[in-house]
Amino acid sequence: MAHLPQVKIPATYIRGGTSKGVFFRLQDLPERCQVPGEARDKLFMRVIGSPDPYSAHIDGMGGATSSTSKCVILSKSSQPEHDVDYLYGQVSIDKAFVDWSGNCGNLSTAAGAFAIHAGLVDPARIPENGTCVVRIWQANIQKTIIAHVPVTDGQVQETGDFELDGVTFPAAEIVLEFLDPSDDGEDGGSMFPTGNLVDDLEVPGIGSFKATMITAGIPTVFVNAEDIGYRGTELREDINGDPAQLARFEQIRIAGALRMGLIKTAEEAATRQHTPKIAFVSPPKDYRTSSGKAVKAGEVDLLVRALSMGKLHHAMMGTCAVAIGTAAAIPGTLVNLAAGGGEREAVRFGHPSGTLRVGAQAKMVDGQWTVTKAVMSRSARVLMEGWVRVPAESF
């Protein structure tokens, strides 16, 4: 039996925020993978090591979590006044599926840095020392992200003293601006698809819950922790080892997706695992993070726990942080009420790995809430670069 050799594809493995993924330049992909379709999806699944019934990703670059099962494509931008187009694929761990329905806010940080590393930003725009403003077109959701990337001696500065909870070592700070994140680009719809700041969400077979359903950064369904039997201080091990609770969260997520108009039938949720997110909020409480660090109630405005790809996230997704900041800025949402109510332009929230501050500028326009931008700081670091190898017959 003849065996085809492995294919070598230029790639860079990068941590961005509390996620990491395999980054490609569009021009470096095999020709049939340079366009959307089955070949590209199969390539990315094989790169990551999915689908894996062992949920270990031993035979791939993934880490068997939603935070580490990611691929990114960057190219020179097709949009005026932008440097790069950034396309993100969330690879399912145990299913043959790549979800292209949303963005990764954490890897948006790495997209700005990689754009410079990969030679996709005009050299004339890169200072010898200072900050390079990288204008990113987020192709999944048709939105603009501005990354303020530090540069030293003409190269991306990756080391520094900026500490990000959920990341073990300090690095250089990258400030991200998410411009006009009020909808996901699918239909240009309202930031609140139901028209309400708070709804009674009926979940068949489970019950009714107060919910804030918002599309800002990423579509997100927020519920109160106490309404679903939690305190808001939970860590991954408190939830991810309980299949019954995970199934209940998925039913709430599906009900929210239907009310938000993201899917037409419950069955469609299986092909849209990345969005919407489901999160639960509570007023501040003392708790210990997954690393054992003590967080005092007085250090945060509220607590938030969020699920990604069916599991409680170890920290917080960047796009969900945008949704949190936006909802917190709008009086009357569950997020805003958990933070104490009133008007605010920034919140610091507690998550399983620590705390995070996010700012958002929201205002009422023609009777509807809109947000002009959300801002937060992350960091990014190249972990490895060279080639990723995949069996030729796999895609």
C-alpha positions in Angstrom: 0.0 0.0 0.0 1.4 3.4 -1.0 1.5 6.1 1.7 1.5 9.8 0.9 4.1 11.9 2.8 3.1 14.6 5.2 2.6 18.2 4.0 4.6 21.0 5.5 2.7 24.3 5.9 4.3 27.5 7.4 2.6 28.2 10.7 3.1 30.1 13.9 1.8 29.0 17.3 0.9 32.0 19.4 -0.7 32.7 22.8 -3.1 35.6 22.7 -4.7 36.6 26.0 -5.8 33.5 27.7 -6.0 31.5 24.5 -3.6 30.1 22.0 -3.9 29.0 18.4 -2.2 28.1 15.2 -1.8 31.1 12.9 -1.4 31.0 9.1 -0.9 33.5 6.3 -3.6 32.9 3.7 -0.9 32.7 1.0 0.9 29.9 2.8 -2.1 27.5 2.9 -2.4 24.8 0.2 -4.3 26.3 -2.7 -7.5 24.3 -2.1 -7.5 25.6 1.5 -7.2 29.2 0.6 -11.0 29.4 0.0 -13.7 28.4 2.5 -14.9 24.8 2.3 -14.4 21.2 3.2 -10.7 21.1 2.5 -9.9 24.0 4.8 -12.1 22.6 7.6 -10.4 19.2 7.3 -7.0 20.8 7.3 -7.7 22.7 10.5 -9.2 19.7 12.2 -6.1 17.7 11.4 -3.8 20.4 12.6 -5.6 20.6 15.9 -6.1 16.8 16.2 -9.9 16.7 16.0 -12.2 15.0 16.2 -10.7 13.2 19.2 -12.9 10.7 21.2 -10.2 10.7 23.9 -10.5 14.5 24.3 -6.8 14.8 24.5 -5.5 16.1 21.1 -2.4 13.9 21.4 -2.0 13.8 17.7 -2.3 17.5 17.0 -1.5 21.0 18.1 -4.7 21.5 20.2 -4.9 21.4 23.9 -8.3 19.7 24.2 -10.0 22.9 25.6 -12.0 25.6 23.8 -9.2 28.0 24.6 -6.6 25.9 22.8 -8.5 24.4 19.8 -8.2 27.4 17.5 -6.9 28.3 14.0 -6.4 31.7 12.5 -5.9 33.0 8.9 -4.5 36.4 8.2 -4.1 38.2 4.9 -3.6 41.7 3.5 -6.9 43.4 4.1 -9.5 43.6 1.4 -11.1 46.6 3.2 -10.2 50.2 2.9 -8.3 51.7 5.9 -7.4 48.3 7.3 -4.1 46.5 7.5 -5.2 42.9 7.7 -8.2 40.5 7.4 -8.4 38.2 10.4 -10.5 35.0 10.0 -11.0 32.7 13.1 -12.0 29.0 13.2 -13.0 27.4 16.5 -12.3 23.7 16.1 -14.6 21.3 18.0 -12.8 18.8 20.2 -14.9 15.7 19.8 -16.8 16.4 16.6 -15.8 16.8 12.9 -16.7 20.5 12.9 -15.1 24.0 12.6 -17.3 26.9 13.8 -16.8 30.1 11.9 -19.8 31.9 13.5 -17.9 34.3 15.8 -14.6 35.9 16.8 -12.0 35.1 19.4 -11.3 38.3 21.4 -8.2 36.8 23.0 -6.7 35.8 19.7 -7.5 39.3 18.3 -4.5 40.4 20.4 -2.3 37.9 18.7 -3.7 38.8 15.3 -2.3 42.3 15.8 1.1 41.1 16.7 1.2 38.4 14.0 0.2 40.9 11.4 3.5 42.6 12.1 5.5 39.4 12.5 4.2 38.1 9.2 5.0 41.2 7.2 1.4 42.0 6.5 1.6 45.6 7.8 3.2 48.4 5.7 6.8 48.8 7.1 6.3 52.6 6.8 3.6 52.3 9.5 5.8 50.4 12.0 7.8 52.8 14.3 11.4 51.9 15.3 10.3 52.3 18.9 6.8 53.0 20.1 3.3 51.7 19.3 2.1 50.3 16.0 -1.6 50.8 15.5 -2.8 47.7 13.6 -6.2 48.1 11.9 -7.8 44.6 11.8 -10.9 43.6 9.8 -12.5 40.8 11.7 -13.9 38.8 8.8 -16.2 36.4 10.8 -18.3 39.2 12.2 -17.5 42.1 9.7 -16.1 44.4 12.5 -13.1 46.6 13.0 -10.6 45.9 15.8 -7.7 48.3 16.6 -4.6 46.7 18.2 -2.1 49.0 19.8 1.1 46.8 19.6 4.3 47.8 21.4 7.4 47.9 19.1 11.1 47.9 20.2 13.9 48.1 17.6 11.4 47.7 14.8 10.1 44.4 16.2 7.0 43.4 18.2 7.9 43.7 21.9 6.6 40.5 23.5 8.2 40.6 27.0 7.1 43.1 29.7 5.6 43.4 33.1 1.9 43.4 32.2 0.2 40.7 34.2 -3.0 39.0 32.9 -5.0 36.7 35.3 -5.2 33.3 33.6 -1.7 33.6 32.1 1.2 32.4 34.2 3.9 34.8 33.1 4.0 38.6 32.5 4.4 40.0 29.0 4.0 43.3 27.0 0.6 45.0 27.2 -1.5 45.2 24.0 -4.5 47.5 24.1 -7.5 46.4 22.0 -10.4 48.6 20.8 -13.5 46.8 19.5 -15.2 49.4 17.4 -19.0 49.4 17.1 -19.4 45.8 18.5 -23.2 46.2 18.9 -24.1 43.4 16.5 -22.4 40.3 15.1 -22.5 41.4 11.5 -25.0 38.7 10.5 -28.1 40.9 10.0 -27.1 44.3 11.4 -29.8 43.8 14.0 -30.3 45.4 17.4 -27.8 44.9 20.2 -30.7 43.4 22.1 -32.3 41.0 19.6 -35.5 40.6 21.6 -35.9 44.3 22.1 -35.7 43.9 25.9 -32.9 44.5 28.4 -34.3 41.5 30.4 -36.5 38.7 29.3 -38.2 35.7 30.9 -36.5 32.9 29.0 -38.5 29.7 28.9 -36.4 26.6 28.8 -38.4 23.5 27.9 -38.3 20.9 30.6 -36.2 23.0 32.9 -38.0 26.3 33.8 -38.1 30.0 33.3 -35.1 32.3 34.0 -34.5 36.0 33.8 -32.0 36.6 31.0 -30.2 39.5 29.3 -29.6 38.5 25.7 -27.1 40.8 24.0 -25.1 40.9 20.8 -21.9 42.9 21.5 -18.5 41.4 20.9 -20.2 38.0 20.7 -23.9 37.0 21.2 -24.2 36.1 24.9 -27.0 34.9 27.1 -26.6 36.2 30.7 -28.6 34.7 33.6 -28.4 35.2 37.4 -26.2 32.7 39.2 -28.6 32.3 42.1 -31.5 31.5 39.7 -29.7 28.4 38.5 -28.4 27.3 41.8 -24.9 28.8 41.8 -23.0 31.5 43.8 -20.9 32.9 41.0 -17.7 31.8 42.7 -17.5 28.4 40.9 -14.3 27.1 39.3 -14.0 24.7 36.3 -14.0 21.6 38.4 -17.3 22.6 40.1 -19.2 22.4 36.8 -17.2 20.6 34.1 -17.3 17.2 35.8 -21.1 17.2 36.0 -22.7 16.1 32.7 -26.2 16.9 33.9 -25.4 20.5 34.7 -23.5 20.9 31.4 -26.6 19.6 29.6 -28.8 22.1 31.5 -26.5 24.9 30.4 -26.7 23.8 26.8 -30.5 23.8 27.0 -30.5 27.3 28.3 -28.1 28.3 25.6 -30.3 26.7 22.9 -33.4 28.5 24.2 -31.5 31.8 24.2 -30.2 31.2 20.6 -33.8 30.6 19.5 -35.1 33.8 21.2 -32.2 35.8 19.7 -33.0 34.5 16.2 -29.6 32.9 15.8 -31.1 29.5 14.9 -34.5 28.4 13.7 -34.6 25.0 15.3 -33.0 23.5 18.4 -31.2 21.0 16.2 -29.2 23.8 14.5 -27.4 24.5 17.8 -25.2 21.5 17.2 -23.7 23.3 14.2 -23.3 26.5 16.1 -21.4 25.6 19.2 -19.2 28.8 19.4 -22.2 31.2 19.6 -24.1 32.3 21.6 -22.2 32.1 24.8 -23.9 31.4 28.1 -22.8 33.2 31.2 -24.0 33.7 34.8 -23.5 36.7 37.0 -23.7 37.6 40.7 -22.8 40.5 43.0 -19.3 40.6 44.4 -18.2 37.9 46.9 -14.9 36.7 48.3 -13.5 33.7 46.5 -10.3 31.9 45.6 -9.2 31.6 42.0 -8.1 28.4 40.3 -4.5 29.3 41.3 -5.4 29.8 44.9 -5.2 33.6 44.8 -7.7 35.3 47.1 -10.1 37.8 45.4 -12.0 40.1 47.9 -15.5 41.3 47.1 -14.3 44.9 47.4 -11.8 44.4 44.5 -14.5 43.7 41.9 -17.8 45.1 40.7 -19.4 41.7 40.0 -18.6 38.1 39.3 -19.1 36.4 35.9 -18.6 32.8 34.9 -19.0 31.8 31.2 -19.1 28.6 29.2 -17.4 28.1 25.8 -17.9 25.1 23.6 -19.9 23.4 26.3 -17.5 23.8 29.2 -16.9 26.4 31.9 -14.0 28.7 30.7 -10.9 28.8 32.8 -10.8 32.6 32.7 -12.9 34.7 30.3 -13.3 34.9 26.6 -12.2 38.3 25.2 -15.4 38.7 23.1 -17.5 37.8 26.1 -15.7 40.4 28.1 -16.8 42.9 25.5 -20.4 41.7 26.1 -19.9 42.0 29.8 -18.5 45.6 29.6 -21.3 46.7 27.2 -24.1 45.2 29.3 -22.7 46.6 32.5 -22.8 50.1 30.9 -26.5 49.9 30.2 -28.7 50.4 33.3 -31.2 47.6 33.9 -29.4 44.6 32.4 -28.7 41.7 34.6 -25.0 42.4 34.3 -25.5 46.1 35.3 -27.7 45.1 38.2 -25.2 42.6 39.5 -22.6 45.4 39.4 -24.8 47.6 41.5 -26.8 49.4 38.8 -26.5 52.9 37.5 -24.4 54.3 34.7 -20.8 53.2 34.3 -18.1 53.2 31.6 -16.0 50.4 33.0 -16.2 47.4 35.3 -13.8 45.0 36.9 -15.3 41.6 37.1 -14.1 38.4 38.8 -13.7 35.2 36.8 -12.3 31.8 37.7 -8.6 32.8 37.1 -8.8 36.3 38.6 -10.1 39.7 37.6 -10.4 41.7 34.4 -11.2 45.3 33.7 -13.1 46.2 30.5 -14.5 49.6 29.4 -17.4 50.3 27.1 -19.1 53.5 25.8 -22.8 53.0 25.4 -25.5 55.5 24.5 -29.1 55.7 23.4 -29.6 56.5 19.7 -33.1 56.8 18.3 -34.6 54.8 21.2 -32.0 52.0 20.9 -28.9 51.3 22.9 -25.6 51.2 21.0 -22.0 51.0 21.9 -19.3 52.9 20.0 -16.3 50.9 21.3 -15.1 48.6 24.0 -11.5 48.6 25.3 -9.4 46.1 27.2 -5.8 45.1 27.6 -4.3 41.7 26.8 -0.9 40.3 25.8 0.5 38.0 23.1 3.6 35.9 22.6 4.9 33.7 19.8 5.4 30.2 21.3 6.8 28.5 18.2 7.2 29.1 14.5 8.1 27.1 11.5 6.0 24.4 9.8 3.1 22.4 10.9 2.9 18.9 9.3 -0.3 17.1 8.4 -0.8 13.8 6.4 -1.4 14.7 2.8 -4.6 12.6 2.5 -6.2 14.3 5.5 -7.6 17.2 3.6 
